[in-house]
């Protein structure tokens, strides 16, 4: 099982997505935890590295846990993505490992990883994503 943390940041019915250098699919900002890190610590570190902004720890709220086949890995290896919403300070911009950030709507579902598609389906069903 690959354990990931992701940040859901919405604007006008769309969610912020990122594409890593050399990759073709978009994902929700975040990533894998370092040994001993909590979800909060992982979220803050990953968002800082990828988007150069600071998450407000007091504003972090759970937004669901989703699992799917891990893209590019052996069949049966799952990725579990724990999602959070949170406020931030700073200006959103791509960090060193990110080629592109963009606002994604449900019409962009096919541009995502397998777990991203499941998350988008959930966000659409709950009315958070148009």
CORSUL-V170580 format. One record per residue. N is the residue number from 0. RES is the residue in one small letter. PHI is phi as a letter, one per 30 degrees, with the letter a starting at -180 (none if undefined). NEAR is the number of other ideal C-beta (glycine too) atoms within 10 Angstrom. D_CENTER is the distance of its C-alpha to the mean C-alpha in Angstrom with 2 decimals. Layout:
N:RES:PHI:NEAR:D_CENTER
N:RES:PHI:NEAR:D_CENTER
This chain:
0:x:none:9:17.09
1:x:c:14:14.04
2:x:c:13:12.29
3:x:b:21:8.63
4:x:c:26:6.95
5:x:b:24:3.56
6:x:c:26:4.67
7:x:c:20:6.11
8:x:b:21:8.71
9:x:c:14:11.47
10:x:a:9:14.58
11:x:h:7:17.44
12:x:i:13:15.84
13:x:b:18:13.00
14:x:b:25:9.27
15:x:d:19:8.06
16:x:b:22:6.89
17:x:b:25:7.83
18:x:b:17:10.39
19:x:d:16:11.77
20:x:e:10:15.52
21:x:i:7:17.46
22:x:c:15:14.89
23:x:c:7:15.27
24:x:c:16:12.14
25:x:c:21:9.03
26:x:b:23:5.47
27:x:d:26:2.18
28:x:e:25:3.55
29:x:k:25:4.90
30:x:l:21:7.42
31:x:d:12:10.72
32:x:d:18:13.05
33:x:d:10:16.40
34:x:e:4:19.54
35:x:i:6:20.39
36:x:d:15:17.26
37:x:d:10:16.28
38:x:e:15:12.87
39:x:d:14:13.64
40:x:d:14:14.77
41:x:d:21:11.83
42:x:e:25:9.42
43:x:d:22:12.18
44:x:d:17:12.93
45:x:d:23:9.71
46:x:d:28:9.07
47:x:d:15:12.82
48:x:d:15:12.96
49:x:d:23:10.49
50:x:b:24:11.35
51:x:h:15:14.65
52:x:c:20:14.37
53:x:c:14:15.21
54:x:d:23:13.53
55:x:d:12:16.46
56:x:e:12:16.66
57:x:d:7:19.01
58:x:c:11:16.66
59:x:d:17:13.87
60:x:b:10:13.97
61:x:d:10:12.81
62:x:b:19:11.24
63:x:j:15:11.79
64:x:b:9:11.62
65:x:b:22:11.34
66:x:b:14:13.09
67:x:a:16:14.10
68:x:e:15:15.97
69:x:d:19:14.28
70:x:d:16:14.57
71:x:i:9:17.46
72:x:b:11:18.74
73:x:e:7:21.88
74:x:e:6:22.19
75:x:j:7:21.59
76:x:d:12:18.94
77:x:c:14:16.05
78:x:c:20:12.46
79:x:c:15:11.60
80:x:c:22:8.11
81:x:c:18:8.86
82:x:c:22:7.06
83:x:b:23:8.67
84:x:c:14:9.94
85:x:a:20:12.00
86:x:d:14:14.40
87:x:b:17:14.65
88:x:b:8:17.56
89:x:j:12:18.11
90:x:c:8:17.47
91:x:d:16:14.18
92:x:a:11:14.90
93:x:d:17:13.72
94:x:d:16:14.45
95:x:d:8:16.64
96:x:c:12:14.41
97:x:c:18:12.71
98:x:d:11:15.00
99:x:a:12:13.53
100:x:b:18:11.33
101:x:a:13:12.16
102:x:c:14:12.13
103:x:c:22:11.62
104:x:c:15:13.90
105:x:e:14:14.79
106:x:d:10:17.13
107:x:c:17:14.41
108:x:e:17:13.45
109:x:d:8:15.46
110:x:c:17:13.50
111:x:c:19:10.55
112:x:d:20:10.65
113:x:e:16:12.54
114:x:d:24:10.02
115:x:d:25:8.02
116:x:d:16:11.57
117:x:d:17:12.24
118:x:d:25:9.48
119:x:d:25:10.87
120:x:d:14:14.29
121:x:d:15:13.82
122:x:d:22:12.68
123:x:d:14:15.67
124:x:d:9:17.98
125:x:c:10:17.37
126:x:i:8:17.93
127:x:d:16:14.78
128:x:b:21:14.13
129:x:c:13:17.19
